[in-house]
């Protein structure tokens, strides 16, 4: 019991502290209960245990959920135990009550969560039990609802109530929500969102439930006004950007109304006077509409409809079923209701039309447009009919924002009549007037000018005409430039060519657009596949280096993705020097350099490798920050498109910037060059990258076999040193140098080394020559070695000559079968063992393929030699027969191939033990050599 108390009470667990699983906790608890010692555990530890088990029940495997009253030890419980344990929570709560211990607020909270969980378990299967759980949850909630406004305290219970859309449960929800609204403090956003969703989705809320909610809202407004009289000064501004604040019109006013309605303190986001005007206006409107003491019953429906309009905007819903209501007789209240409805309806229409029409990506049917135009015109008539003396004081800023919203929606719908009407109203109402005595005389003018100009353009008004109409209203150049910039950037999203024309017209009228707008149009042109204006924007005088870089990146991105389908590579080559120069002027050129290097690789693919290399070298001179990975990619692009000489050029130019990568890049270029046929280049690179031997210190010639003669060759290899050097020369296709070395080997080495060296040269000639020239090349090199150097062939030489003959271009089925018959007659096995062969004498054999006569094995004008040396299976027979099998399959003679396979199987079956052990054996030759490895 003491260990469990320590586990529950410790702030942090030490290494020597015991950890518990839920199974162990359950076992301990039930054991103590059965033994009657549970009272010694204490009420505080019982509450801690309830909190721990409740917290575990709220989590899921692999994830800890933080909730109200979460226990600090929940993270120390194994993930496998994180599942519901509400039965044990209920048991502990009942036992605690049975011991006459009072339940704490946290205990009641977890008891409520347990009953709610049981309600969801029985909601579909056992309705009576679910109702009993709901009643028990209500009893718990009634005890603790006013202790916290945390959403975990209220939302689970509200979800249970709203699961059954009965009038009783809706009224119970309204009563609890009204109690929360009357409390001091900020209403949590989660509770606010659920409140608005419930209002919109539950049109069947009874009148008395509505009265309860509206009364709570009225009390909340009155309590806030009492506190505002002695409240502290407004907080300092955290964002003084008025342009950002006024970016939206009606939705911003709706936010102010919501804050005035549901927040306990006044709407004070900053000390800017314009914001204070909106706050005072919203508070006055909310007070007039909802803080009503007389004729309350008669105005419930009207006030409820105002609340529903706010909920529609906040939930972005477009449907609601409700009844209309009579208006107030009080002109001031009627004006406030009209203000409220106008702002909410404007924001609701913007929510509906915005996603489809703001970007120009969708078009509504004409009947739908006409319907919205009718609603908008009716709303305009109702709003403009409000007498200033019969309504709460409306700041000039609010009027400007409302008119800006009308302009915006009328432009989206293409209602030219409403646009003209709204423009005339703004002039007659003095909305463009600037009173210097006011703290913020020009607040809202930018939004009004922007929406008026854009609405006129959307209604197909010529730009100069729309601009003249705007200049009549205001001559402030900053406002005019801001309106033009906004219109240009909006058009750039859907019609960049029209946006470019707007730029030209505005410049012609002396209103120079900002660099941001110009850059936005340039990038939009690139994204829409228009490639004719890159020269104009890269040299545009109003753009900074960073803005020009943004435009260039947009064009290069499109060229990298689409190649010459987007832009002629010659045009890209012509513009790239400017891009290279631009990269030196940008503060952070990483993105620009990445796309420039990608563009150079695309130029290689399009056939402009030379120009790409020149540009790369120019870029390397201007920028020393080209990473090694980018150079590797550029080299691979050149090699992949067989530009080997250009790759070596890049290799040479990059030696001083990345000397540590030169060996790796040299091997890369050499390998690709050799595979691509550029053998001289590959040989030169191999020779250049090979280690240089020191010059001789004496006049005597160093023997070939001494370690000092070949310092670059490993001494651990089984081959003699001359053969290792010769092998490297052959692999690098330096056959002339290999023959020179072979001449010296013939003078100084033994016969075995001379034969092995000659075989290397013959094999190198066979690999180097093409298929059509292979027979002649191998015959020539073989004849040269025999006649000039006295080369003595062996069985490996015979196999190499047969391989060249089989892979030549003049082989057919009959020739291949006849050639195999000749091989058998030369003493190679045919699968049958003859006694004479065992004793060392090779008996004459008939043709293996009886219908085909044996032919004389001639390699060009050279006859393949017949040797009397022993024939080893692993070293001689199997490689040669596999060549024949491959040749037969290549010629379509599967029958002959399978017969040769049968010979191999017969030989290996006879010597299965040696095959398993990897030992070689003599198949034809003297008996004394039969078992040699």
Secondary structure, 3 states (H helix, E strand, C coil): CHHHHHHHHCCCCCCCCCCCCHHHHHHHHHHHHHHCCHHHHCHHHHHHHHHHHHHHHHCECCECCCCCCCCCCHHHCCHHHCCCCHHHHHHHHHHHHHCCCCCCHHHHHHHHHHHHHHHHHHCCCCHHHHHHHHHHHHHHHHHHCCCCCCHHHHHHHHHHHHHCCCHHHHHHHHHHHHHHHCCCCCCCHHHHHHHHHHHHHCCCCCHHHHHHHHHHHHHHHHHHHHHHCCCCCCCCCCCCCHHHHCCCCHHHHHHHHHHHHHCCCCCCCCCCHHHHHHHHHHHHHHHHHHCCCCCCHHHHHHHHHHHHHHHHHHHCCCCCCCCCCCCCCCHHHHHHHHHHHHHHHHHHHHHHHHHHHHCCCCCCCHHHHHHHHHHHHHHHHHHHCCCHHHCCCCCHHHHHHHHHHHHHHHHHHCCHHHHHHHHHHHHHCCCCCCCCCCCCCCCCHHHHHHHHHHHHHHCCCCHHHHHHHHHHHCCCHHHHHHHHHHHHHHHHHHCHHHHHHHHHHHHHCCCCCCHHHHHHHHHHHHHCCCCCCHHHHHCCCCCCHHHHHHHHHHHHHHHHHHHHHCCCHHHHHHHHHHHHHHHCCCCCCHHHHHHHHHHHHHHHHCCCHHHHHHHHHHHHHHCCCCCHHHHHHHHHHHHHCCCHHHHHHHHHHCCCCCHHHHHHHHHHHHHHHHHHCCHHHHHHHHHHHCCCCCCCCCCCCCCCCCHHHCCCCCCCCCCCHHHHHHHHHHHCCCHHHHHHHHHHHHHHCCHHHHHHHHHHHHHHHHHHCCCCCHHHHHHHHHHHHHHHHCCCCCHHHHHHHHHHHHCCCCCCHHHHHHHHHHHHHCCCCCCCCCHHHHCCCCCCCCCCCCCCCCCCCEECCEECCCCCCCEEHHHHHHHHHHHHHHHHHHCCCHHHHHHHHHHHHHHHHHCHHHHHHCCCCEEECCHHHCCCC
